[in-house]
Amino acid sequence: MKKSHPIRRVVLASAATVSGVVLLLSLKPASAPNAQAAGAAPQQTAGAQASPQGGTAATGTASGTIDGNVAQTQYGNVQVRLTVANGKITKAEAIQAPKGGTSDQKTALSIPKLTQETVAAQSAQIDAVSGATYTSNGYKQSLQSALDKMKASAGASQGGGSGSSSSGRSGSSSGAASGAAQAKTVTGRVAQTQYGPVQVRITVANGKITKADAVQAPKGGLSDQKTALAIPKLNQEAVAAGNARIDSVSGATYTSGGYKQSLQSALDQAGG
């Protein structure tokens, strides 16, 4: 029995060693998945941060450019481009304008003023630049068409919104639409005079003339002086009177007569 005692100790020691090795091997696979799970967590966090950035990019499309229709004038084409952000004009420019000869000087004189007034007024109700009547009128025509496109685009965007927001804005939107429907711009027929054609454009709101201007008037030689003298007065009287029963300007009888004819035809079209 004494001789077998050391052998028993060796057997027990070997069994303990084997058990320890088995335990160590069984612990290694358990620790590996934990390490992988810890590594996966930062990747999921990065994905969550990326999604708000994508949303911001999608909503940052409130601005854009709109080109008006080309307006034909006696000296060349005029076309206006608007840059719009959140429903407001932030920039206006003429991508086409009369050029060559004296037209270069008139374009350089008028376009910067017209674009500046456009941004300030946020409408086509801007004054023509003295000495560049045709360019000014062509500019306003193209500008009005660009504004019409802008309104149509805004209306389409509002219509595609959610039901709750559409119903919440229905009152104000319908009120704005009715106000816009009451105001309209009408161009009278061309009246031929001894010194050249005269054509009048009026803006009418609630049955009253709010603005009048001549898109055509006699020019050349003394006609330039008479037109510069008569047209502003006739425009002012047309707005004040609200009809075509206005006095002729002394020294510009033919121009005054043609103006009143074209004004009356514009009023007939407007229903006034």
Protein Blocks (a to p, Z undefined) as FASTA:
>chain_A
ZZmmmmmmmmmmmmmmmmmmmmmmmmmmmmmmmmmmmmmmmmmmmmmmmmmmmmmmmmmm
mbccddddddddfkbccddddddeehiafbdcdfbdceehjllmmmmmmmmmmmmmmmmn
opabdcddehilmmmmmmmmmmmmmmmmmmmmmmmmmmmmcfklmmmmmmmmmmmmmmmm
mpccddddddddfkbccddddddeehiafbdcdfbdceehjllmmmmmmmmmmmmmmmmn
opabdcddehilmlmmmmmmmmmmmmmmnoZZ
